Amino acid sequence: MRDALDTWLDGVGDSSEIPEGEMVENFWPGGVAPLTVAPRVSLDNGVVRATCATPGASIGVRRGDGDWELYAGSFAEASGTELLFKAVRYGWDESDEVPITVP
């Protein structure tokens, strides 16, 4: 079992022996967290689509003053609806918010 564990750890790249400060420096060079790119939002005949150029990021959407929801794909929205989008990636700073109003 010990040999199997060692083989598995070699295969996945065990980082448990790296000091935490060094790991943080690897994730955030100079102590600065990377910034998630703001989502790109488009409207086409009332259908809203959003994408983010940051790999691994999730996009959130909020209608008016409502709660943030996970954007799961394009959706139709009524004219006059105010929407707010932002992108987040675990371990990174959140993107700027992108407001749109459906015409």
N, C-alpha and C positions, 0 to 999 in steps of 0.2 A: 504494500500500500504506500509506503514511504517513497519508493521509486516511482510509482504511478503519479503521486502528487508532485514530485520534483519534475517529472517529464511534463506534466500539465502546466505547472508554473513557468517552465522554460518556454512553452508554446504560447502562453497568453501574455508573457512579459510582466512578471511579478515586480511590482514597485514598492513592496512593503518595507524594503530595506533602505529606501531613499529617505533622507531626512525631510520633514514636512516643509521647512523653509525652501529647500531646493525644489520640491514639487510645486510649491506656490510660484516660484520664479519661472518654472517651466510653463505653467498655465498662464501666468500674468507677468510677462517680462517687464522688469522695472517696477513691479507692483501695480501696474495699470491694467484693469480688466478690459478686455476687448469690448467694443460697442457693437451690438446687434444692428444690422442695417435696417432702416425703416422699410416697412412693407410698401410695395407698389400696388396701388389700387386702381382698378379700371371699372368703368360703367358702360354697359351696352344694352340699350333698350330696357332699362330697369334691372338688369342682372349685374350683380356686384361680384367682382373677382379680385383676389388679393394673392400676391406672391412675395417671397422674401429671398434675397440673394445669399443670406447667411445660412450655410449648411447646418442642419439640425435644429433650426429655429422653429418655434411655433408662433402662430399669429392669433392675436386676440381681437375681438370686435365688441363694441359697446354701442347700443342704441340709445341716443339721448343721454339721460343721466342714469340709465340702467346699469346692471351688473356686467362685468366683463365675461364674455363667453369665448370658448375656443372656436376659431374659424375652422370649419371642416370642409369647405368647398364653396363654390359659387352659389349664390342664392338670389332670388327675386326680392325686390324691396319696393315699397310704396313710394310714390313721389312725395318729396318734402321730408323724408326721413333723414335725420342727422345721425351719422355713423362716425365712430372713432376707431382707428386701427392702431395696433402697435405689435412689434415682434419681440419675442424673448427667447433666449437660449440659456440653458442652465449654466451658471458659472460666468456669464457675460452680463454686461450692463444692458438694460432694456433699450430698445430703439426710441427715437422720437415718435410722438403720436402723429397720425395722419388723419385729419378730419375731412369728411366729405358730406355733401348733402345731395341726395338723389333728386335729380331735376324732375 
